Amino acid sequence: MRLAAALRNDVRLQVRHGFYAAYAVVICAYLVLLHALPPHAREVLLPLLVLTDPAVYGFVFVGGILLLERSDGTLESLFVSPLRPLEYVASKALSLGLLALASAFALVLPVTGLPAHPLVFAAGVGLTATFFVCIGIAAATRFRSFVSFMLGAGIGISVFFLPVLRPLGLLDTPWLRLLPTDATLRLVGLGLGRGDGPLALPLLVLATSNAAALVWALRWLDRHVIASGAVPTAKATRHRAVPTRPGRLAALLAADGRNLTRDPVLLFVALFFVPLGLAVRFGLPALQAWLAQDLTPWLPLLAAFLITTTPLTFGWAAGFLLLDERDEGVLTAFAVTPFSARRFLAWRLALPTAVGFGAALLVLPLAGLGAAPDALLAAAAVAALEAPIYALFLASYAANKIEGMALGKMASLVSLGPLALLLPWPWQAAGTILPPYWIARTLTDASPWPACAAGLLLHLGLLLLLRRRFVTSAA
């Protein structure tokens, strides 16, 4: 049977590329976080984690898979084979739905035990996963790169996360019931034995949403992939300028500047720290009111998380650009020019580092979190090196963009390194190997400079090791 064969192949691919391993690591981190929270916060947060991660992340994975198959020409071969588009979509939806179910049950079982109504819980998670896989396939047909897909389509689906505000007491209007994710929260809550609302309406909303998403995915696959007769690839002129005259760095800067102004997705990456900081400024008081406790002791850790996450955003974008450029032979092209591949790599890493440093200096004032000027400067100097380390990690260890997604998922957990400050010695010593730990120390120690020096040494050492690994893997 074609569908069964495609399903087995997709599951094997997901296991081989580290999807299940990535989720095993992420679920462990979530469990530590949940057990550290007070019971009332844990009760509210658990369904939200089930919605925002295991159930929804299929959108991201399937987008990367389709874009990779597009760039490799695999889709052309698939759709001239006996495999039908409906079977292609169904295989992706079922395989990633299986991953979502496994992750959701692995997250819930250690916290609450077996759900009171496991079939209801499974229906909420599974139908949500297949819905997001279908709209992920539809959306990915319109994008040329994974970075553009993640930010462009990711912004587009942000409306589906509005129901998350209802359990937090921030938004509760009747029209939220029309969103499939509101139905997800209701089904997950019923499955966990919380509440006794109607079961038919959320099931009907999710079933209808799945049908509409499936029709959308099939139509756009036919219109933008099959009917075109060719698989469009990334524009050859984008990020591909190879300057051969004096002023090469100026030419690269001008080319990247033009790409930034022409591509709203890249512009959003550059300015992401602004809405992030403002969200903390205006959302923190509401969070304190909801938790009914003073969060002041946690503010240094929150500041360390913000100042770490900001450069990581630039590193994430640079890492996937490097994966694209390596796959398309850009580094090989630079190797035979006067500029050289080594200098191009240095430029590709220096730009997110510089921009990340500036953004790290600004994000805390935007968030309304105070820090001494010397501590802010020291923390930003260390945090800026997160960008090239993250970029090189993705580009060095990921064979393609699919593995890059799985590795990026695991690597993002390193941003929780500041939480090691909560551990007593000698357990806290384990956190010293995590780069963000030293960013937190610069913000909490009486003098930031010893922690800054230690953090810089650790970051530079990792940067040299990863650079050597990248050069070896790209050879």
N, C-alpha and C positions, 0 to 999 in steps of 0.2 A: 504494500500500500504506500502510495507516494507520501501522504501526510505523515505516516508513522516513520518512514525513513528520514524525512526532513526534520521531524521532531527529534529523533535520536541524534542526528547530525548537529542540530542546534544546541542540544544539551551538552554533547561532547565538546563543542566549541567553547561554550560558556565555562565549562570546568577547566579546559586547557588554558584559557586566557585569564583564569584567576577570578572569575566572578564570584564563585562560591567561597573561595578563600578570602576574598575581600570582605564579603558579608560576615564571615565568621569572626574576623577581627573587629569589624564595626559593631556587631551585636555584642561582643564582649565589652567594648567600651561603653555602649549604651547601658548595659546591665550594671556596670560600676557606677555610672551616673545616676541611674534610677534608685539604686540602693542607698545612695548618699543623700537623696532628697527626703523631705518629710512626707509622711503617708498621704496627706491630702494633695500635695503637689504631684506625687507619683501617680495617684489615681487619675488626675487630669492629663498628665503628660503622656502616659502610656498609649492611649488611643491616637494621640497626635503624632507620636513617633511611628506608629504602625501606618498611619496615612502618609506622612511626609517622606518616609524613607523606603521601607520594603515595597509598599504598594505603588509608589510613584516613580521609583528609580528606573523602572523598565523603560520609561520615556527616554531617559538619557542613554541607556544601553542600546536600545533599538535604533536610536538616531545615529549613534556612532557606528553600529554594525552596518546599517544601510549605506551610510556615506562611504565606509571602507569598501563595501561590495560595489558601490558605484564607481569609485575611483579605480578599482582593480578590473572593472569590466565584468565582474561576476554576475551582475543582474542581467546583463545582455544574454549570457549563457543560460541563466536560469529560465528566463521567459521565452526562450526558443526550445526549451526542453519540455517533457510532458508535465512538469510541475506547473500548476495553475497559480495565478496571483492569489486567489482565495486560500489555497493551501500554503502558499508562502507566508501570508499574513497570519493564518491560523497557527502555523508552526512557531512563528516568533512569539505570538501572544501566549500560547500554551506553555512554551518552554520558560519564558520570563515570568509567567504567572506561577509556575511551579517554584521558581526561585523566590518569588515574593511570599508565597505560602510558607515555604521552609523557613525563611527569615522571620516572618511574623510569629510563627509558632515558637521558634527558638528564642525570640524576644519575650514572649508572654509567659511561657511555661515556667521559667525560673522566678518570675515575679508574682504571678497569681495562680500558678498551676494550670491544669487543663481548663480552657474556657467553659463556662457553664453551658453554653450552647455552641459546641465547636463547629457545627455545620453552618450556623448563621455567621459566625466569625469568619469561617473560610469563604463563605459567599461574599461577604463584604470586601475582604482582601483580594480574592481572586478576580471578581468582576471589576474592581478598581484597577488592578494591574493590567488586565486585558484592555480596558478602556484607554489607559495611558499609552500602552504599546501601540494601539491603532492610531491614536492622534500623533504619536511620535513618528510613525512611519509616514503619515500624511505630511507632517511638517518637514521632515527631513528631505522630502522630494524637492523642496523649494530652496534648499541651502547648498552651498558649495564647499563649506568647510565646517569642521566640528565646532570651532570657536564661535562662528557665526550662528550655528544651530543652537548651541547651548544658551547663548545670550539672547538671540532674537526670538527663538521659540520659547525659551524659558521665561522671558518677560510676558510673552503672549499667554502662557498658561497660569500666570500668577493669580488670575481671578479665581481659579479653582481652589486656592488656599484661603480664601476669605472665610469659609466655615470654621477654620482653626480659631478665629477670633471669638466665636460663640461660646465655647467652653471657658474661655478666659474672661468672659463678661464684657468684652469690648465691642461686640456687634451682634445683634440678634434681630433680624428682620425676616418677614415671611418669605421673601424671594430667595433667601439662601437655600430653602428647601428644594428649589429647582436645580441646584448644582449637584452633580453626582458625588462630589466629595462630602457634601453634607449627608447624603445618604450613606456614604462609607462610615462616617463617624457614628451615625445612628446604628447601623448594623454591627459595627465593632463593639459599641457600647452594649447593645442587646446580647451579642455573643458572649461578652464578659460578664453578663448577668447584672448590668447596671441599667435600671429603668425598665419600663414595660410598655413602651410605645408601640404603635402599629408596625407590623413587619412588611405588609404588602406594598406600601407606598415607596419606601427606600429601595426595595427590590425592583419595583417597576421603573423607578427613575434610573437605576443603574443598568437595567436590561435595555431600556430605550436608548440610553446614552451609548451603550456598547454597539447597538445596531447602527446608530447614526455614525459613530466613529468608524465602524467597519466599512460602511458605504463610502465615507469620505476617503479612507485609506485606499480602497480599491480604485476609486475614480481618479485620485491624484497619481497613483502608481501608473495607471493606464495613460493618463494625459501627459505626465511629465517624465516618465521613464520608458514605458513600452512603446507608446505611439510616436515618440520622438525618434526612435530608431538608433539612438546614440546616447551614450552616457556622458553628460556634461562634466567637465572637470574644472578645477579652479582656474581662474583667469591667469594666463601666463605672465601678464605684466604685473601682477600684484605680488609685492614683496620679492620681486625678482630682479630688480635693477642691479646690473653688474658694472659699476663705474670703472673706467680704465684711464681716466685722466687725473691731473692734480685736483685736490679737493674731494677725495673719494669719501671721506667721512661726512663732509658737507652734503655731498650728493645722496648718500644713504639717509642722512637726517631729513633732507628735503623729500626723498621718496617715502619714508615712513610717515612724515607729516602729511603728505598728500593722501596716503592710505587712511590715516586717522580721520581726516576731514571728510573723505568720501564714504567711509564705512561707519555708519552709526553704531554698529556693534562694538568696534574697537574703541570708539569714543566713549561708549558706556563703560567699557573696562577701565579706561583711564580715569573716569569720574565716579566709579562705583563707591569709593570711600565716602563720597558726600552723602548719598542717601543712607549709607550704613551708619555714619556718625549721627545724622539727624534722627534716624530711627531709635538709636540708643538714647539720645537727648530727650525725646518726647515719649518714648515707650517705657523708660526705666521707672518713672513715677507710677505709671499704671501697674507695672509688674510688682513694685513694692506694695501697692495697695492690695493687689490680688493675693500675694503671699502673706500679707498681714505681718510683715516683719521688716526690720531695718536691714538694708543690703549694704550699708556703708563698709563693713569689713570686707566685702567681696569686691569692692570697686577697683582696688589695685589689680586683682586678677582679671577683671573685665577689661581694664585698660590694657593689660598685657595681651589679652586675646585680640582686642581690636588692632593694636599696633603690630601684631604678628600677622593677622589675617589680611591686612591691607596689602603688603608687598606680595603675599602668597597669591593674591588675585592676578597680579602682573606676571608672576612666575608661572602660574597655570596657563595663561594665554601664550606666554613665550615658549613654554614646553610643547604645547600642541603645534605652534608654528614651526618649531624645530623638527617635530615629527613629520609635518607636511613637507618641509624643505629637504629633509633627509630622504624621504621617499621619492620626491620628484627630482632628485639629483642636483639641487641647488648648491650644496656644499661641494660636490664634485666639480660643478661649473666654476665656482670661485677658486678652486685649487689650481686652475690653469690660467688665472688672471693675475695681474700685478697685485691685486688687493689680498689674495690668498684666503683660503678657507679658515685658517686660524684667526685672522683679523676679523673676518665676517662673524665668526662665533663669538669673539670678544665683544663685537658691537651688539650682537643680538642679546648678549647677557648684560652688557653695561647699561643699555637703555632702560630695561625694567628695574634695574638696581637703582639708577638715579631717580626715576619717577617714583619708585616705591619709597625711597628715602623722603622725598618731598611730601608724598601723601601720608606717610607715617607721622610726620611732624604736624600735619593738619588735622588728622582724624580725631585725636583726643580733644582739642579745643572745640571741634564741631559737635562732639558727643557730650560736651559739658563736663568732662572728667579732668580735673586739675592735676598737674604734675609740675614739679620744679623744673625750670628751664634746663639745668644740666642733666637731670634724669631723663627728660624728654629727648634731648639731643643724643644722649648715650643709647637709649632704647631704640631710637630711630636708626642710628648707625648700625646697630647689630641686626635689627629687623630687616633692613634693606637687603642684607645678604640672603634672606630667605628666598627672595625672588630667583636669583640665579641657581641656588641649590635645588629648588623645586623644579625649575625648568630642566636642569641637567639630569635630575633623577628620572623624570618622565622620559626624556629623550634617550637616556642611556640604557634603561632597563625595559622599556616597552618596545616590543617588536613592531607594533602598529598602534593605531588609535584605539582599538578595542582594549588591548592590554593597558594602554595609557589610562583609560577610564577606570579600570580596576585598581591599578597602582595609585592613581590620583585619589581614589576613594580611601584607600588605606593610609596614604601619606598625609591626607588632611587631618588625621587624628593626631598628628604630631603637634598641631596647634593647641592641643589640650595640655601640652607640657607644663604650663604655669601651675596647673593643679598639683604638681609634685610638691609645691611649697606647703601644701596642707599636710603632708606626711611628716612624721617625726623622723629624726635621725636614728639609725643609719639608713632607714628606708628612703629618705629623701635623696640620698646619694645616687639612687638609680635614675633620678630625673636629670642629673648633671650631664648625661649623654644626649639629652634632647635640646636642640638649639633654642627653642622658645623659653626653656627654663631660665636661661640667662637674661632674656629680655625682661622677664618678670622680676628677676633679682635687681636689675638696674632701676626698676621703679619702686622697689620696696626696701632696698638696703639704705643705710644712712649715707653712704657715699656710692654713687653709681659706677665709678670708674673701675674698681677691681672686677666687678661682674661684667662690665663692658669689655675689659681686656680679655677675660676668660671666654666670653661669648664670641669675640672677634677671632680668637685663635681657633676655637672649635669650628666656627663657620668657614674660615679660610682653609682649614685642614680638610673639611668635607668637600669644599669647592674644588680643591686640587685633586682629590681622589675621584670625584665625579667627572671632572674634566678629562682625566686620563681614561676613565671608563668610556666616556662618550667618544673620544678620539679612536679608541680601540674598536668600539662597536660600529662606528661609521666607516672604518677603513675597508 
